[in-house]
Protein backbone atom coordinates (compact mmCIF):
# COMPACT_ATOMS: atom_id res chain seq x y z
CA UNK A 1 0.00 0.00 0.00
CA UNK A 2 2.92 2.34 0.64
CA UNK A 3 3.89 2.22 -3.05
CA UNK A 4 0.62 3.70 -4.24
CA UNK A 5 0.86 7.24 -5.55
CA UNK A 6 4.59 6.60 -6.13
CA UNK A 7 5.04 6.73 -2.35
CA UNK A 8 4.63 10.51 -2.49
CA UNK A 9 2.25 11.96 0.16
CA UNK A 10 1.72 15.13 -1.90
CA UNK A 11 0.67 13.12 -4.97
CA UNK A 12 -1.58 10.98 -2.78
CA UNK A 13 -3.33 14.04 -1.36
CA UNK A 14 -3.75 15.58 -4.81
CA UNK A 15 -5.27 12.40 -6.28
CA UNK A 16 -7.57 11.95 -3.29
CA UNK A 17 -8.74 15.56 -3.32
CA UNK A 18 -9.16 16.03 -7.06
CA UNK A 19 -10.31 12.59 -8.16
CA UNK A 20 -11.25 10.11 -5.47
CA UNK A 21 -13.09 12.15 -2.82
CA UNK A 22 -15.58 13.54 -5.38
CA UNK A 23 -16.35 9.99 -6.61
CA UNK A 24 -16.66 8.75 -3.02
CA UNK A 25 -19.02 11.59 -2.14
CA UNK A 26 -21.21 10.87 -5.17
CA UNK A 27 -21.45 7.19 -4.25
CA UNK A 28 -22.35 8.01 -0.64
CA UNK A 29 -24.85 10.71 -1.67
CA UNK A 30 -26.67 8.19 -3.87
CA UNK A 31 -26.71 5.65 -1.03
CA UNK A 32 -28.84 8.05 1.05
CA UNK A 33 -27.29 6.89 4.31
CA UNK A 34 -28.96 7.78 7.59
CA UNK A 35 -27.47 7.98 11.06
CA UNK A 36 -27.57 4.55 12.64
CA UNK A 37 -27.43 2.59 9.37
CA UNK A 38 -25.04 -0.31 8.85
CA UNK A 39 -22.93 -0.36 5.67
CA UNK A 40 -21.09 -3.35 4.21
CA UNK A 41 -18.23 -2.20 1.97
CA UNK A 42 -17.28 -5.19 -0.19
CA UNK A 43 -13.85 -4.68 -1.69
CA UNK A 44 -13.12 -1.92 0.82
CA UNK A 45 -9.47 -1.60 -0.12
CA UNK A 46 -7.88 1.02 2.11
CA UNK A 47 -11.29 2.29 3.22
CA UNK A 48 -12.03 5.28 0.98
CA UNK A 49 -15.78 4.60 0.83
CA UNK A 50 -16.02 2.90 4.22
CA UNK A 51 -14.40 5.72 6.19
CA UNK A 52 -16.52 8.27 4.31
CA UNK A 53 -19.64 6.28 5.23
CA UNK A 54 -18.55 6.08 8.85
CA UNK A 55 -18.34 9.87 9.04
CA UNK A 56 -21.90 10.17 7.72
CA UNK A 57 -23.46 7.49 9.94
CA UNK A 58 -22.67 9.12 13.25
CA UNK A 59 -21.91 7.33 16.50
CA UNK A 60 -24.84 4.92 16.17
CA UNK A 61 -23.84 3.70 12.70
CA UNK A 62 -21.63 0.77 11.76
CA UNK A 63 -19.38 -0.02 8.81
CA UNK A 64 -18.13 -3.48 7.92
CA UNK A 65 -14.91 -3.48 5.91
CA UNK A 66 -14.63 -6.52 3.63
CA UNK A 67 -11.73 -7.24 1.29
CA UNK A 68 -9.96 -10.31 -0.04
CA UNK A 69 -6.63 -8.64 0.70
CA UNK A 70 -5.47 -8.99 4.28
CA UNK A 71 -2.96 -6.20 3.59
CA UNK A 72 -5.78 -3.80 2.69
CA UNK A 73 -7.71 -4.67 5.83
CA UNK A 74 -4.63 -4.22 8.02
CA UNK A 75 -3.96 -0.85 6.37
CA UNK A 76 -7.57 0.25 6.89
CA UNK A 77 -7.37 -0.77 10.55
CA UNK A 78 -4.28 1.39 11.20
CA UNK A 79 -6.03 4.70 11.87
CA UNK A 80 -7.09 5.17 15.48
CA UNK A 81 -10.12 2.99 16.22
CA UNK A 82 -13.44 4.75 15.72
CA UNK A 83 -16.77 3.97 17.29
CA UNK A 84 -18.75 1.73 14.96
CA UNK A 85 -15.66 0.34 13.25
CA UNK A 86 -14.23 -3.08 13.94
CA UNK A 87 -12.11 -5.68 12.22
CA UNK A 88 -12.25 -9.46 12.15
CA UNK A 89 -12.86 -12.45 9.94
CA UNK A 90 -16.38 -12.91 8.61
CA UNK A 91 -16.34 -16.39 10.14
CA UNK A 92 -16.10 -14.79 13.58
CA UNK A 93 -19.32 -12.77 13.22
CA UNK A 94 -21.88 -13.74 15.84
CA UNK A 95 -24.80 -14.26 13.46
CA UNK A 96 -25.35 -15.05 9.79
CA UNK A 97 -25.75 -12.14 7.42
CA UNK A 98 -29.08 -12.19 5.62
C-alpha positions as CSV (number, residue, x, y, z in Angstrom):
1,X,0.0,0.0,0.0
2,X,2.9,2.3,0.6
3,X,3.9,2.2,-3.1
4,X,0.6,3.7,-4.2
5,X,0.9,7.2,-5.5
6,X,4.6,6.6,-6.1
7,X,5.0,6.7,-2.3
8,X,4.6,10.5,-2.5
9,X,2.3,12.0,0.2
10,X,1.7,15.1,-1.9
11,X,0.7,13.1,-5.0
12,X,-1.6,11.0,-2.8
13,X,-3.3,14.0,-1.4
14,X,-3.8,15.6,-4.8
15,X,-5.3,12.4,-6.3
16,X,-7.6,12.0,-3.3
17,X,-8.7,15.6,-3.3
18,X,-9.2,16.0,-7.1
19,X,-10.3,12.6,-8.2
20,X,-11.3,10.1,-5.5
21,X,-13.1,12.2,-2.8
22,X,-15.6,13.5,-5.4
23,X,-16.4,10.0,-6.6
24,X,-16.7,8.7,-3.0
25,X,-19.0,11.6,-2.1
26,X,-21.2,10.9,-5.2
27,X,-21.5,7.2,-4.2
28,X,-22.3,8.0,-0.6
29,X,-24.9,10.7,-1.7
30,X,-26.7,8.2,-3.9
31,X,-26.7,5.6,-1.0
32,X,-28.8,8.1,1.0
33,X,-27.3,6.9,4.3
34,X,-29.0,7.8,7.6
35,X,-27.5,8.0,11.1
36,X,-27.6,4.6,12.6
37,X,-27.4,2.6,9.4
38,X,-25.0,-0.3,8.8
39,X,-22.9,-0.4,5.7
40,X,-21.1,-3.3,4.2
41,X,-18.2,-2.2,2.0
42,X,-17.3,-5.2,-0.2
43,X,-13.8,-4.7,-1.7
44,X,-13.1,-1.9,0.8
45,X,-9.5,-1.6,-0.1
46,X,-7.9,1.0,2.1
47,X,-11.3,2.3,3.2
48,X,-12.0,5.3,1.0
49,X,-15.8,4.6,0.8
50,X,-16.0,2.9,4.2
51,X,-14.4,5.7,6.2
52,X,-16.5,8.3,4.3
53,X,-19.6,6.3,5.2
54,X,-18.6,6.1,8.9
55,X,-18.3,9.9,9.0
56,X,-21.9,10.2,7.7
57,X,-23.5,7.5,9.9
58,X,-22.7,9.1,13.2
59,X,-21.9,7.3,16.5
60,X,-24.8,4.9,16.2
61,X,-23.8,3.7,12.7
62,X,-21.6,0.8,11.8
63,X,-19.4,0.0,8.8
64,X,-18.1,-3.5,7.9
65,X,-14.9,-3.5,5.9
66,X,-14.6,-6.5,3.6
67,X,-11.7,-7.2,1.3
68,X,-10.0,-10.3,0.0
69,X,-6.6,-8.6,0.7
70,X,-5.5,-9.0,4.3
71,X,-3.0,-6.2,3.6
72,X,-5.8,-3.8,2.7
73,X,-7.7,-4.7,5.8
74,X,-4.6,-4.2,8.0
75,X,-4.0,-0.9,6.4
76,X,-7.6,0.3,6.9
77,X,-7.4,-0.8,10.6
78,X,-4.3,1.4,11.2
79,X,-6.0,4.7,11.9
80,X,-7.1,5.2,15.5
81,X,-10.1,3.0,16.2
82,X,-13.4,4.8,15.7
83,X,-16.8,4.0,17.3
84,X,-18.7,1.7,15.0
85,X,-15.7,0.3,13.3
86,X,-14.2,-3.1,13.9
87,X,-12.1,-5.7,12.2
88,X,-12.3,-9.5,12.1
89,X,-12.9,-12.4,9.9
90,X,-16.4,-12.9,8.6
91,X,-16.3,-16.4,10.1
92,X,-16.1,-14.8,13.6
93,X,-19.3,-12.8,13.2
94,X,-21.9,-13.7,15.8
95,X,-24.8,-14.3,13.5
96,X,-25.3,-15.1,9.8
97,X,-25.7,-12.1,7.4
98,X,-29.1,-12.2,5.6
